[in-house]
Each structure stands twice: as C-alpha cells, then as structure tokens.
C-alpha cells in the first residue's frame, strides 16, 4: 500500500477523479513536453460523460496551453476514467500518454510504474494488520506511523487544519452553487437552526449534518478540501471528527492519530477494491468515507482493534450497491446529502461496534471484496455516467 499522503490530498473540488487527477496528468505531460506548441486531450468513459459537470475541461484548459479537449462517449477502455494526451510541435505529434484517473486524485499511466509514492506498508489486509498489531500490542495508528516516514504526522496535522477550515468557511456561506441546478447552500441553515429545548440527539444530528454539508458545498463550489478518500465524499470524515472534538474535547494530536487509523482503512479499500465511483459506484466513495469516519471515531473512543474493524465493516456493509447517479454530472444531488447521511451512519456504526463486535461473522477484508465485486456488477449507467437513476429521471 502507498503512503497516506496519496489518499489524503489537499486540493480544490469538485471531483478528485475528474479534476484533481486530470490536472496532475496534464501538469506532468506539460513538464515532459516543454517544446510542444499545442496539445489535444481525448476523454473517455465517465470523464467524457460527466466531465462537463465536474469541470474536467476547465481544469485541462487551465494547465495546457493551446489545448483542444474532445470527448469519446463510445470507445471501450480498460478503466472508466481514461484520457489520452497528445503533444504537437509544428503540427507533428511528438508525444502521447494514456492516463487512468483511478480515484481520489490518483493516476496511473499506461506502460509505466505508478506515479504515486512507492509502497510503504508491508501488510495489505486487515487480518494481517490486526494480527501484527495484536502481537506487538500497538494501535492501528502506531502501525501507520511505524510504516511511514516522520513527515506524515505534520502532513496529517495540515490535513486536519484544512478540514476544519473547510467546515468553518462552509457554515458561513450562502448563495447558489455553480453548475445550473440552482442548488442552494444549506450548511448555514442547519448550523444556525437550533430550536427551543432542542434535545441532545437532535443537536448532534443537526451539527454533524451541518458540518458535512459545509465541506461538501465547499467542494461543489470549487473550494479547498481534502480527499477523504475522494472529493465527492470529502464531508464525512471532517463532520464526524469536528463534532467529536467539540463534544468530547479531543486534542488535535488525538485527531491526527484517528486520521491515521481512518487512512489505513481507506488505503485497504483503495488497494484491495476501489474508491472510484466510476468504477464501483457511490459505495466506493461514500461507503469508504463512512468506513474511515467510523474507524476514526472508534479510535478516539478507545475501542479495541476488533471493535474498530467491526465498525468499519458495518459502515461498508450497509452501503453495498449504492449507485453513483449525479444529476447533470455535478457533485451536488444526491452527493451532498449523502455525505451527511453517511456521517450519521458512521456514528451509529461505532456505537453498534461497542456492543456487538464479539458476535460478528463478516470480516472487513470480506466486505471489501464484496464491495468490489458488487461494484463490477452494477450496470454502467449507475457508475458516475449521469445516465441512470436520479440523473436520468430528474427533470428541471
């Protein structure tokens, strides 16, 4: 597995696969071909079908000079987020690169070793990691910091600050999100919407949802967020951790440890399945984010390794089969609300794990495998193409 720096990426929304990944590919291609006088980029699969709503063309044009962007809706490619980049000089093609945007801003280049940092974890399954940690009597975050270099703690501190800033900005914003759907920002309404004699349960739901809406709306508006593990699911982890810190007074150091635990869970999913909505549906994005958030919360609460695994398993199991059907290809409907619902589900999963982990039958490794196979079985119109589900049936 690769470094958590490749999972938690700080960048601008609205989509890690459709904006952050293509932007990285274009910058790399431009650096490799400084003599080129113009470029052509052809998008395939989900990049072609929802790239307009996600802003793919805009980010490509912001990086490559004199670029023509084309969309091929028909061609079959090895990955649903595929792009071909061509460089020209004096009307002669001088370079070509095929790139797969595999989720969370990560890219793979056909015919090359992965662009990401090399593997830093010697174990790639939850069962092996749990056994290793139990044998050494360490926590999951200890294994993370043992495996990574010393700069990770500082990076995760920056990640946490960025998450908090996104929440703080988002709960103050009003107005309409870009894209043409006329979606109103609602985080501020939720944040300020207390009622007389509000119960503790209602307040928790309201604030957790407000924080999830805040970050998700910042993402939809092109603001600075952290992929956790993707842009489309970026509101879940910050919402749960922000509320937990406010309610229980956890230190930033404890939150960083929780982010390390959450990142390990996300890394296992990314390595053994997928975090790409175009590849496996929204279960791969929101489901993974819910797993990460509940594992982080369980870590903060001091739950055992078995309880943390159970919480993550519950979180994914009850997102299995969730389709990715963004209306107009925008990361707005149903994406923003899904972040809020998943944040509340993460809290519930941690609570359930506290009581029932000893009776569990399904391992986290098994539910990851199940999610991946389920994702492959989901029909293509329901995997981030804006051709099925709400995206098909919704009429302005």
Buried (B, 14 or more C-beta within 10 A) or exposed (E): BBBBBBBBBBBBBBBBBBBBBBBBBBEBBBEEBEEBEBBBBBBBBBBBBBBBBBBBBEBBBEBBEEBBBEBBEEEEBEBBBBBBBBBBEEEEEEBEBBBBBBBBBBBBBBEEEBBBEEEBBEBBBBEEBBEBBEEEEBBBBBBBBEBBEEEBBEBBBBBBEBBBBBBEBBBEBEEEBBBEBEBEBBBBBBBEBEEEEEEEEEBBBBBBBBBBBBBBBBBBBBBBBBBBBBBBBBBBBBBBBBBBBEEEEBEEEBBBBBBBBBBBBBBBBBBBBBBBBBBBBBBBBBBBBBBBBBBBBBBBBEBBBBBBBBBBBBBBBBBBBBBBBBBBBBBBBBBBBBBBBBBBBBBBBBBBBBEEBEEBEBBBBBBBEBBBEBBEEBEBBBBBBBBBBEBBEEEE
